[in-house]
């Protein structure tokens, strides 16, 4: 039975971290909300989120269904999928470390999101633009270099090409996605940060060239970055 | 050898989620930065964070040292400690679910933090007060009820007293801490939300009465909530 991924169909969002793992592994999965048959769309997702009989409901998308098991929170989904997809080491030590890196990527993603929504998700960007300008300035100057510098250090300590051990892990895929998103949203600041963090830049390039990933990224399954997602290109935020 | 917890010594912060697990389990641990001997203070913590030879460095406190293993990110620390402290079920399914709940608590904690620092952590509260007023309004009206309502639903589906199974898990301790922090920072809004989420209110009360937790909470080891921490009482944010 294929994995069922449930996520908003119009954006990469947090679902993309799960998609990249499924795609790289060549896993059998269905992106339920993007199906256009009667079993698809966001209906099943919304039904599950509000199902009063679900004993273990997710709070929000993305969530993954694997038979009887439903898991929410993208980092928890990757914790579950990692061993099944061969995208994490076998030892507990490697698994916890890979997960720690994933959580740090997730922190950076949250901060990238908050640059355009500092006051709250219930308001439009246009209604919080002055605050966004201030928050984005700090993000560009302090946070992008801090995060990319941290991952550069981790890569350097591990030989340069991978975050954990010799094999690709889901943390590598997630770091690729973080850099891809930052390059979209903050092209100038991110390009500058990548010049001083060459191992991160190289990881971003080489992950994109992996056969399955390259096929995925060139397909219609890869939703484009847009100003509805987490990473948004508002030129005034990266002047 | 005792566990070594490294965290800022003046605040509960994200270290508190780890402390509560260690205290409830009666674990042998040292709160390194709070020791006043020459092995204590924040020196060892800062040294570790900037150690160029550390192959697996944490990005930020808190981190836990268990012999040769060092783990950062509070949720990853609890993932590691849970089985060792008897604070998570034995099955993979229970462990992933407990972790998923922990990550949802962490999301709520992040949002509580951002009410007083919407523009960025590099600025003082006084320099982002108008933004804080707007963000806190949304947090009070929409987010506190959403999160507490979610945990109420999970508790109800599990019999009412615990989030996962019949035994206490680290997610229960973390939900206790979230409620304690919200009651400190947003006393009016949180009291109102607890009236409609009685199982969450009851969990907060009963966890505090567990013998080891009660002893801990009454001791000097429990750092008070202050306006330097994640949960801050600024009356204008909960009018």
Contacts between the chains, C-beta under 8 A, distances in Angstrom:
chain1	res1	chain2	res2	distance
A	52	B	153	7.8
A	54	B	157	7.2
A	55	B	157	4.4
A	55	B	158	6.7
A	56	B	97	5.5
A	56	B	154	7.4
A	56	B	157	7.4
A	57	B	150	7.8
A	57	B	153	6.6
A	57	B	154	7.1
A	57	B	157	7.6
A	58	B	100	7.4
A	59	B	104	5.4
A	59	B	147	7.9
A	59	B	150	5.0
A	69	B	93	6.2
A	69	B	96	8.0
A	71	B	96	5.9
A	71	B	97	7.7
A	71	B	100	6.3
A	72	B	100	5.5
A	72	B	104	7.8
A	73	B	99	7.8
A	73	B	100	4.8
A	73	B	103	4.3
A	73	B	104	6.6
A	75	B	75	7.8
A	75	B	103	6.0
A	76	B	96	5.8
A	76	B	99	5.3
A	76	B	100	4.3
A	76	B	103	5.9
A	79	B	79	7.7
A	79	B	96	6.3
A	79	B	99	6.5
A	80	B	92	7.8
A	80	B	96	5.2
A	92	B	80	7.8
A	93	B	69	6.3
A	96	B	69	8.0
A	96	B	71	5.9
A	96	B	76	5.8
A	96	B	79	6.3
A	96	B	80	5.2
A	97	B	56	5.5
A	97	B	71	7.7
A	99	B	73	7.8
A	99	B	76	5.3
A	99	B	79	6.5
A	100	B	58	7.4
A	100	B	71	6.3
A	100	B	72	5.5
A	100	B	73	4.8
A	100	B	76	4.3
A	103	B	73	4.3
A	103	B	75	6.0
A	103	B	76	5.9
A	104	B	59	5.4
A	104	B	72	7.8
A	104	B	73	6.6
A	110	B	110	6.5
A	114	B	114	6.9
A	114	B	118	7.9
A	118	B	114	7.9
A	118	B	118	4.7
A	118	B	119	5.8
A	118	B	131	6.5
A	118	B	135	7.2
A	119	B	118	5.8
A	119	B	131	5.9
A	119	B	134	4.7
A	119	B	135	4.9
A	119	B	138	7.2
A	120	B	134	7.1
A	120	B	135	5.4
A	120	B	138	3.8
A	120	B	139	7.4
A	120	B	142	8.0
A	121	B	138	7.8
A	122	B	138	5.1
A	122	B	142	6.0
A	123	B	134	7.9
A	123	B	138	7.5
A	128	B	134	7.7
A	131	B	118	6.4
A	131	B	119	5.9
A	131	B	131	4.8
A	131	B	134	7.9
A	134	B	119	4.7
A	134	B	120	7.1
A	134	B	123	7.9
A	134	B	128	7.6
A	134	B	131	7.9
A	135	B	118	7.2
A	135	B	119	4.9
A	135	B	120	5.4
A	138	B	119	7.2
A	138	B	120	3.8
A	138	B	121	7.8
A	138	B	122	5.1
A	138	B	123	7.5
A	139	B	120	7.4
A	142	B	120	7.9
A	142	B	122	6.0
A	147	B	59	8.0
A	150	B	57	7.9
A	150	B	59	5.0
A	153	B	52	7.8
A	153	B	57	6.6
A	154	B	56	7.4
A	154	B	57	7.1
A	157	B	54	7.2
A	157	B	55	4.4
A	157	B	56	7.4
A	157	B	57	7.6
A	158	B	55	6.8
